[in-house]
Amino acid sequence: MSLEKGGIIKHDISKSPKTGDWAYSKPQVDKDKCIGCETCVQYCPDACIEMVKHKKDIKKKADIDYDFCKGCGVCAQVCPVKAIVMKK
């Protein structure tokens, strides 16, 4: 039996179930506080955060896809500048 090294997991977002409707609380990003470090992206277990450049900003800022966010709060916990807070 041979195991393949360095396998790549491909994710097709169109096949993912939308789970955001039942979340009790949701993360909200304060775009003025966000420094664009991408820490939240790395730790999000649902891969529902992406960095997006907004009109007035030089750096990309965190943007959350609420269709897939389960409201776990990991992003708010790991944000080094507390730019993400959980709200009901």
A tleap script that builds the chain and sets N, CA, C and O, in Angstrom:
source leaprc.protein.ff14SB
mol = sequence {
  NMET SER LEU GLU LYS GLY GLY ILE ILE LYS
  HIE ASP ILE SER LYS SER PRO LYS THR GLY
  ASP TRP ALA TYR SER LYS PRO GLN VAL ASP
  LYS ASP LYS CYS ILE GLY CYS GLU THR CYS
  VAL GLN TYR CYS PRO ASP ALA CYS ILE GLU
  MET VAL LYS HIE LYS LYS ASP ILE LYS LYS
  LYS ALA ASP ILE ASP TYR ASP PHE CYS LYS
  GLY CYS GLY VAL CYS ALA GLN VAL CYS PRO
  VAL LYS ALA ILE VAL MET LYS CLYS
}
set mol.1.N position { 0.840 -1.174 0.000 }
set mol.1.CA position { 0.000 0.000 0.000 }
set mol.1.C position { 0.886 1.239 0.000 }
set mol.1.O position { 1.835 1.326 0.779 }
set mol.2.N position { 0.582 2.189 -0.864 }
set mol.2.CA position { 1.371 3.401 -0.993 }
set mol.2.C position { 0.519 4.619 -0.632 }
set mol.2.O position { -0.609 4.760 -1.102 }
set mol.3.N position { 1.067 5.486 0.198 }
set mol.3.CA position { 0.372 6.717 0.558 }
set mol.3.C position { 0.967 7.883 -0.217 }
set mol.3.O position { 2.187 8.010 -0.322 }
set mol.4.N position { 0.121 8.713 -0.746 }
set mol.4.CA position { 0.579 9.868 -1.504 }
set mol.4.C position { 0.959 10.986 -0.548 }
set mol.4.O position { 0.197 11.310 0.363 }
set mol.5.N position { 2.124 11.574 -0.745 }
set mol.5.CA position { 2.576 12.676 0.105 }
set mol.5.C position { 2.188 14.003 -0.532 }
set mol.5.O position { 2.182 14.138 -1.756 }
set mol.6.N position { 1.868 14.969 0.299 }
set mol.6.CA position { 1.573 16.314 -0.190 }
set mol.6.C position { 0.251 16.418 -0.926 }
set mol.6.O position { 0.128 17.205 -1.864 }
set mol.7.N position { -0.733 15.645 -0.521 }
set mol.7.CA position { -2.042 15.702 -1.169 }
set mol.7.C position { -2.694 17.067 -0.994 }
set mol.7.O position { -2.455 17.745 0.005 }
set mol.8.N position { -3.493 17.462 -1.932 }
set mol.8.CA position { -4.182 18.745 -1.893 }
set mol.8.C position { -5.684 18.494 -1.768 }
set mol.8.O position { -6.268 17.730 -2.537 }
set mol.9.N position { -6.289 19.148 -0.794 }
set mol.9.CA position { -7.727 19.043 -0.610 }
set mol.9.C position { -8.364 20.207 -1.354 }
set mol.9.O position { -8.072 21.369 -1.073 }
set mol.10.N position { -9.232 19.891 -2.298 }
set mol.10.CA position { -9.914 20.935 -3.061 }
set mol.10.C position { -11.302 21.130 -2.484 }
set mol.10.O position { -12.005 20.170 -2.168 }
set mol.11.N position { -11.684 22.395 -2.353 }
set mol.11.CA position { -12.973 22.740 -1.759 }
set mol.11.C position { -13.829 23.444 -2.801 }
set mol.11.O position { -13.400 24.421 -3.415 }
set mol.12.N position { -15.030 22.946 -2.993 }
set mol.12.CA position { -15.961 23.560 -3.940 }
set mol.12.C position { -17.078 24.215 -3.141 }
set mol.12.O position { -17.981 23.533 -2.657 }
set mol.13.N position { -17.018 25.545 -3.000 }
set mol.13.CA position { -17.975 26.282 -2.174 }
set mol.13.C position { -19.416 26.102 -2.635 }
set mol.13.O position { -20.340 26.215 -1.829 }
set mol.14.N position { -19.617 25.828 -3.906 }
set mol.14.CA position { -20.981 25.664 -4.410 }
set mol.14.C position { -21.648 24.397 -3.866 }
set mol.14.O position { -22.874 24.288 -3.880 }
set mol.15.N position { -20.849 23.446 -3.389 }
set mol.15.CA position { -21.391 22.205 -2.835 }
set mol.15.C position { -21.503 22.246 -1.307 }
set mol.15.O position { -21.984 21.289 -0.700 }
set mol.16.N position { -21.071 23.329 -0.689 }
set mol.16.CA position { -21.109 23.442 0.766 }
set mol.16.C position { -22.506 23.793 1.246 }
set mol.16.O position { -23.185 24.618 0.635 }
set mol.17.N position { -22.941 23.170 2.339 }
set mol.17.CA position { -24.263 23.515 2.869 }
set mol.17.C position { -24.214 24.873 3.562 }
set mol.17.O position { -23.258 25.171 4.278 }
set mol.18.N position { -25.226 25.683 3.355 }
set mol.18.CA position { -25.293 26.979 4.017 }
set mol.18.C position { -25.773 26.750 5.441 }
set mol.18.O position { -26.800 26.111 5.668 }
set mol.19.N position { -25.020 27.277 6.393 }
set mol.19.CA position { -25.314 27.010 7.797 }
set mol.19.C position { -25.576 28.257 8.609 }
set mol.19.O position { -25.907 28.148 9.790 }
set mol.20.N position { -25.443 29.422 8.036 }
set mol.20.CA position { -25.522 30.669 8.794 }
set mol.20.C position { -26.868 31.016 9.379 }
set mol.20.O position { -26.930 31.857 10.275 }
set mol.21.N position { -27.947 30.415 8.923 }
set mol.21.CA position { -29.278 30.783 9.401 }
set mol.21.C position { -29.530 30.459 10.869 }
set mol.21.O position { -30.326 31.138 11.518 }
set mol.22.N position { -28.877 29.452 11.396 }
set mol.22.CA position { -29.167 29.052 12.760 }
set mol.22.C position { -28.173 29.583 13.784 }
set mol.22.O position { -28.305 29.286 14.971 }
set mol.23.N position { -27.198 30.348 13.363 }
set mol.23.CA position { -26.184 30.859 14.287 }
set mol.23.C position { -26.805 31.801 15.318 }
set mol.23.O position { -27.611 32.666 14.974 }
set mol.24.N position { -26.424 31.626 16.574 }
set mol.24.CA position { -26.945 32.443 17.673 }
set mol.24.C position { -26.310 33.831 17.669 }
set mol.24.O position { -26.996 34.839 17.843 }
set mol.25.N position { -25.006 33.872 17.471 }
set mol.25.CA position { -24.318 35.156 17.389 }
set mol.25.C position { -23.427 35.161 16.154 }
set mol.25.O position { -23.013 34.111 15.664 }
set mol.26.N position { -23.143 36.355 15.665 }
set mol.26.CA position { -22.362 36.476 14.438 }
set mol.26.C position { -21.221 37.461 14.649 }
set mol.26.O position { -21.376 38.455 15.359 }
set mol.27.N position { -20.078 37.188 14.034 }
set mol.27.CA position { -18.961 38.117 14.163 }
set mol.27.C position { -19.173 39.347 13.293 }
set mol.27.O position { -19.662 39.254 12.168 }
set mol.28.N position { -18.798 40.495 13.831 }
set mol.28.CA position { -18.845 41.733 13.057 }
set mol.28.C position { -17.463 42.357 13.071 }
set mol.28.O position { -16.825 42.470 14.118 }
set mol.29.N position { -17.010 42.760 11.890 }
set mol.29.CA position { -15.668 43.313 11.736 }
set mol.29.C position { -15.733 44.833 11.731 }
set mol.29.O position { -16.480 45.430 10.956 }
set mol.30.N position { -14.946 45.450 12.602 }
set mol.30.CA position { -14.792 46.900 12.600 }
set mol.30.C position { -13.683 47.204 11.593 }
set mol.30.O position { -12.502 47.019 11.886 }
set mol.31.N position { -14.068 47.665 10.420 }
set mol.31.CA position { -13.108 47.887 9.327 }
set mol.31.C position { -12.063 48.942 9.695 }
set mol.31.O position { -10.962 48.927 9.145 }
set mol.32.N position { -12.381 49.847 10.602 }
set mol.32.CA position { -11.414 50.860 11.023 }
set mol.32.C position { -10.324 50.259 11.911 }
set mol.32.O position { -9.184 50.723 11.892 }
set mol.33.N position { -10.669 49.232 12.686 }
set mol.33.CA position { -9.693 48.577 13.563 }
set mol.33.C position { -8.895 47.488 12.859 }
set mol.33.O position { -7.745 47.236 13.217 }
set mol.34.N position { -9.493 46.840 11.862 }
set mol.34.CA position { -8.852 45.710 11.173 }
set mol.34.C position { -7.550 46.167 10.522 }
set mol.34.O position { -7.523 47.156 9.790 }
set mol.35.N position { -6.456 45.425 10.801 }
set mol.35.CA position { -5.148 45.770 10.247 }
set mol.35.C position { -4.763 44.879 9.059 }
set mol.35.O position { -3.680 45.024 8.492 }
set mol.36.N position { -5.651 43.965 8.692 }
set mol.36.CA position { -5.406 43.112 7.528 }
set mol.36.C position { -4.364 42.033 7.739 }
set mol.36.O position { -3.692 41.634 6.787 }
set mol.37.N position { -4.212 41.552 8.963 }
set mol.37.CA position { -3.172 40.566 9.283 }
set mol.37.C position { -3.510 39.149 8.821 }
set mol.37.O position { -2.622 38.302 8.731 }
set mol.38.N position { -4.775 38.885 8.530 }
set mol.38.CA position { -5.273 37.585 8.057 }
set mol.38.C position { -5.246 36.471 9.105 }
set mol.38.O position { -5.395 35.301 8.755 }
set mol.39.N position { -5.060 36.807 10.365 }
set mol.39.CA position { -5.062 35.786 11.416 }
set mol.39.C position { -6.410 35.083 11.480 }
set mol.39.O position { -6.467 33.863 11.635 }
set mol.40.N position { -7.488 35.837 11.361 }
set mol.40.CA position { -8.829 35.257 11.422 }
set mol.40.C position { -9.059 34.269 10.275 }
set mol.40.O position { -9.727 33.251 10.458 }
set mol.41.N position { -8.517 34.562 9.114 }
set mol.41.CA position { -8.672 33.685 7.946 }
set mol.41.C position { -8.032 32.327 8.228 }
set mol.41.O position { -8.605 31.287 7.906 }
set mol.42.N position { -6.861 32.342 8.823 }
set mol.42.CA position { -6.125 31.109 9.097 }
set mol.42.C position { -6.820 30.223 10.127 }
set mol.42.O position { -6.729 28.998 10.048 }
set mol.43.N position { -7.516 30.832 11.095 }
set mol.43.CA position { -8.118 30.069 12.180 }
set mol.43.C position { -9.598 29.733 11.980 }
set mol.43.O position { -10.146 28.924 12.728 }
set mol.44.N position { -10.247 30.334 10.996 }
set mol.44.CA position { -11.675 30.089 10.797 }
set mol.44.C position { -11.917 28.625 10.402 }
set mol.44.O position { -11.454 28.194 9.346 }
set mol.45.N position { -12.638 27.853 11.235 }
set mol.45.CA position { -12.863 26.443 10.920 }
set mol.45.C position { -13.814 26.217 9.748 }
set mol.45.O position { -13.865 25.122 9.188 }
set mol.46.N position { -14.569 27.253 9.379 }
set mol.46.CA position { -15.525 27.118 8.281 }
set mol.46.C position { -15.043 27.754 6.987 }
set mol.46.O position { -15.750 27.727 5.980 }
set mol.47.N position { -13.850 28.323 7.009 }
set mol.47.CA position { -13.270 28.980 5.822 }
set mol.47.C position { -14.241 29.980 5.205 }
set mol.47.O position { -14.420 30.013 3.988 }
set mol.48.N position { -14.866 30.794 6.054 }
set mol.48.CA position { -15.860 31.744 5.557 }
set mol.48.C position { -15.394 33.196 5.652 }
set mol.48.O position { -16.198 34.119 5.523 }
set mol.49.N position { -14.095 33.395 5.876 }
set mol.49.CA position { -13.558 34.752 5.937 }
set mol.49.C position { -12.566 34.926 4.797 }
set mol.49.O position { -11.690 34.090 4.577 }
set mol.50.N position { -12.725 36.028 4.081 }
set mol.50.CA position { -11.748 36.349 3.045 }
set mol.50.C position { -11.346 37.803 3.198 }
set mol.50.O position { -12.065 38.607 3.791 }
set mol.51.N position { -10.196 38.121 2.659 }
set mol.51.CA position { -9.701 39.487 2.725 }
set mol.51.C position { -10.151 40.228 1.471 }
set mol.51.O position { -9.911 39.780 0.350 }
set mol.52.N position { -10.807 41.366 1.675 }
set mol.52.CA position { -11.383 42.134 0.575 }
set mol.52.C position { -10.910 43.580 0.675 }
set mol.52.O position { -10.883 44.166 1.757 }
set mol.53.N position { -10.541 44.137 -0.461 }
set mol.53.CA position { -10.140 45.541 -0.488 }
set mol.53.C position { -11.380 46.400 -0.711 }
set mol.53.O position { -12.101 46.237 -1.695 }
set mol.54.N position { -11.608 47.303 0.212 }
set mol.54.CA position { -12.734 48.218 0.116 }
set mol.54.C position { -12.253 49.536 -0.486 }
set mol.54.O position { -11.051 49.802 -0.514 }
set mol.55.N position { -13.162 50.343 -0.958 }
set mol.55.CA position { -12.831 51.569 -1.694 }
set mol.55.C position { -11.827 52.474 -0.975 }
set mol.55.O position { -10.835 52.894 -1.570 }
set mol.56.N position { -12.079 52.771 0.289 }
set mol.56.CA position { -11.249 53.750 0.992 }
set mol.56.C position { -9.987 53.155 1.623 }
set mol.56.O position { -9.117 53.904 2.068 }
set mol.57.N position { -9.870 51.844 1.670 }
set mol.57.CA position { -8.757 51.203 2.358 }
set mol.57.C position { -7.593 50.883 1.423 }
set mol.57.O position { -7.783 50.567 0.248 }
set mol.58.N position { -6.402 50.972 1.969 }
set mol.58.CA position { -5.198 50.590 1.226 }
set mol.58.C position { -5.010 49.075 1.322 }
set mol.58.O position { -4.725 48.405 0.330 }
set mol.59.N position { -5.177 48.552 2.539 }
set mol.59.CA position { -5.029 47.108 2.776 }
set mol.59.C position { -6.367 46.403 2.647 }
set mol.59.O position { -7.428 47.015 2.764 }
set mol.60.N position { -6.290 45.104 2.404 }
set mol.60.CA position { -7.501 44.280 2.407 }
set mol.60.C position { -7.935 44.081 3.852 }
set mol.60.O position { -7.102 43.998 4.755 }
set mol.61.N position { -9.241 44.006 4.061 }
set mol.61.CA position { -9.810 43.822 5.396 }
set mol.61.C position { -10.664 42.556 5.415 }
set mol.61.O position { -11.129 42.093 4.374 }
set mol.62.N position { -10.862 42.006 6.609 }
set mol.62.CA position { -11.631 40.775 6.767 }
set mol.62.C position { -13.091 40.994 6.382 }
set mol.62.O position { -13.703 41.994 6.757 }
set mol.63.N position { -13.636 40.045 5.629 }
set mol.63.CA position { -15.026 40.076 5.209 }
set mol.63.C position { -15.605 38.682 5.467 }
set mol.63.O position { -15.034 37.686 5.022 }
set mol.64.N position { -16.710 38.605 6.168 }
set mol.64.CA position { -17.266 37.317 6.593 }
set mol.64.C position { -18.483 36.953 5.760 }
set mol.64.O position { -19.377 37.775 5.557 }
set mol.65.N position { -18.511 35.716 5.278 }
set mol.65.CA position { -19.659 35.204 4.518 }
set mol.65.C position { -20.617 34.565 5.527 }
set mol.65.O position { -20.390 33.445 5.984 }
set mol.66.N position { -21.681 35.282 5.866 }
set mol.66.CA position { -22.616 34.823 6.893 }
set mol.66.C position { -23.457 33.625 6.456 }
set mol.66.O position { -24.108 33.002 7.295 }
set mol.67.N position { -23.460 33.292 5.184 }
set mol.67.CA position { -24.174 32.093 4.739 }
set mol.67.C position { -23.502 30.831 5.273 }
set mol.67.O position { -24.159 29.801 5.430 }
set mol.68.N position { -22.211 30.898 5.552 }
set mol.68.CA position { -21.465 29.726 5.978 }
set mol.68.C position { -20.909 29.833 7.393 }
set mol.68.O position { -20.440 28.836 7.943 }
set mol.69.N position { -20.951 31.016 7.992 }
set mol.69.CA position { -20.435 31.222 9.348 }
set mol.69.C position { -21.364 30.553 10.365 }
set mol.69.O position { -22.579 30.743 10.321 }
set mol.70.N position { -20.787 29.773 11.279 }
set mol.70.CA position { -21.567 29.092 12.312 }
set mol.70.C position { -21.595 29.882 13.616 }
set mol.70.O position { -22.279 29.496 14.564 }
set mol.71.N position { -20.852 30.989 13.664 }
set mol.71.CA position { -20.859 31.821 14.865 }
set mol.71.C position { -20.062 31.253 16.019 }
set mol.71.O position { -20.419 31.466 17.177 }
set mol.72.N position { -18.990 30.534 15.727 }
set mol.72.CA position { -18.203 29.891 16.780 }
set mol.72.C position { -17.386 30.886 17.609 }
set mol.72.O position { -17.095 30.631 18.778 }
set mol.73.N position { -17.016 32.021 17.005 }
set mol.73.CA position { -16.284 33.048 17.739 }
set mol.73.C position { -14.779 32.912 17.740 }
set mol.73.O position { -14.093 33.696 18.394 }
set mol.74.N position { -14.252 31.945 17.029 }
set mol.74.CA position { -12.798 31.758 16.983 }
set mol.74.C position { -12.123 33.001 16.416 }
set mol.74.O position { -11.091 33.432 16.930 }
set mol.75.N position { -12.688 33.579 15.371 }
set mol.75.CA position { -12.096 34.764 14.735 }
set mol.75.C position { -11.976 35.914 15.730 }
set mol.75.O position { -10.961 36.610 15.752 }
set mol.76.N position { -12.999 36.116 16.549 }
set mol.76.CA position { -12.981 37.192 17.538 }
set mol.76.C position { -11.925 36.934 18.606 }
set mol.76.O position { -11.302 37.871 19.107 }
set mol.77.N position { -11.723 35.673 18.954 }
set mol.77.CA position { -10.739 35.320 19.975 }
set mol.77.C position { -9.306 35.520 19.496 }
set mol.77.O position { -8.447 35.936 20.274 }
set mol.78.N position { -9.038 35.225 18.220 }
set mol.78.CA position { -7.657 35.281 17.721 }
set mol.78.C position { -7.269 36.642 17.147 }
set mol.78.O position { -6.087 36.875 16.894 }
set mol.79.N position { -8.218 37.539 16.935 }
set mol.79.CA position { -7.903 38.853 16.361 }
set mol.79.C position { -6.995 39.629 17.323 }
set mol.79.O position { -7.391 39.907 18.456 }
set mol.80.N position { -5.785 39.981 16.881 }
set mol.80.CA position { -4.838 40.647 17.787 }
set mol.80.C position { -5.225 42.075 18.171 }
set mol.80.O position { -4.748 42.588 19.183 }
set mol.81.N position { -6.071 42.717 17.387 }
set mol.81.CA position { -6.474 44.106 17.696 }
set mol.81.C position { -7.945 44.192 18.095 }
set mol.81.O position { -8.492 45.289 18.207 }
set mol.82.N position { -8.583 43.058 18.307 }
set mol.82.CA position { -9.994 42.984 18.715 }
set mol.82.C position { -10.916 43.739 17.755 }
set mol.82.O position { -11.839 44.435 18.178 }
set mol.83.N position { -10.648 43.589 16.452 }
set mol.83.CA position { -11.471 44.226 15.423 }
set mol.83.C position { -12.738 43.420 15.146 }
set mol.83.O position { -13.654 43.905 14.481 }
set mol.84.N position { -12.787 42.194 15.655 }
set mol.84.CA position { -13.968 41.342 15.443 }
set mol.84.C position { -14.645 41.103 16.784 }
set mol.84.O position { -14.008 40.669 17.744 }
set mol.85.N position { -15.937 41.386 16.843 }
set mol.85.CA position { -16.710 41.140 18.061 }
set mol.85.C position { -17.931 40.307 17.693 }
set mol.85.O position { -18.457 40.418 16.586 }
set mol.86.N position { -18.374 39.481 18.620 }
set mol.86.CA position { -19.537 38.641 18.403 }
set mol.86.C position { -20.776 39.414 18.868 }
set mol.86.O position { -20.807 39.953 19.974 }
set mol.87.N position { -21.790 39.457 18.006 }
set mol.87.CA position { -23.035 40.150 18.328 }
set mol.87.C position { -24.228 39.241 18.064 }
set mol.87.O position { -24.188 38.406 17.160 }
set mol.88.N position { -25.286 39.402 18.849 }
set mol.88.CA position { -26.504 38.604 18.689 }
set mol.88.C position { -27.353 39.150 17.597 }
set mol.88.O position { -28.422 38.608 17.316 }
savepdb mol mol.pdb
quit
